[in-house]
Amino acid sequence: MNYTDILHPQNPVQSRYANIVLVLGTSWLIALSAQITFQIPFSPVPVTGQTLVVLLCGLILGKNLAAAAVGTYLLQGAAGLPFFAGGKSGIATLLGPTGGYLFGFLAAAYIVGMLSELRYRRSPLQAATTLLLGNIVIYLFGLTWLVRFTGEAQALQLGLYPFLVGDAVKLVLAIVIISGGSWLTDRFQLVREPP
């Protein structure tokens, strides 16, 4: 049994409604994780729980559902819901110093989801590599955008170095979550399917 057995019922109408609920629920989970915020005094970029949730979203849901969930999250935040870090919202936040990271979430969710569909999550090492690649994508978008506000000399000091340890911890946590989920899924499958 894998996630597709649960997320894609045989009935197309059921599947459509299940996917809508899944996308909305995941977008709200991302919004909730954005409220777990630690502001670094010298940086415009806060530490949040979003990275963990976005990367797990890609790994578990696959590219289309993960990108839809992150896109829905961004649209809701842009429309004025207090979904961005620290309860911020609006187009100004998307165009502000952290906007690149937000759009990076969308790209990372899609790429991690695509790799997950290609079975790059079979082992903890493959999952870790996939998640690390997703994190790099987020940094590429975020730092490229942040340079516009801080200049090249400051972008790495304000938008990368302070976050490396925290992101390493999040990646380890993601692997633990995925490994635990795989273990539970395997046990659930043994219970459901007779030998």
Secondary structure, DSSP 4 states (H G I P E B T S, - for coil): --HHHHHS-SSHHHHHHHHHHHHHHHHHHHHHHHTSEE--TT-SSPEESHHHHHHHHHHHH-HHHHHHHHHHHHHHHHTT-S-BGGGB-SHHHHHSTTHHHHHHHHHHHHHHHHHHHTTTTSSHHHHHHHHHHHHHHHHHHHHHHHHHHH-HHHHHHHHTGGGHHHHHHHHHHHHHHHHHHHHHHHHHHHHHS--
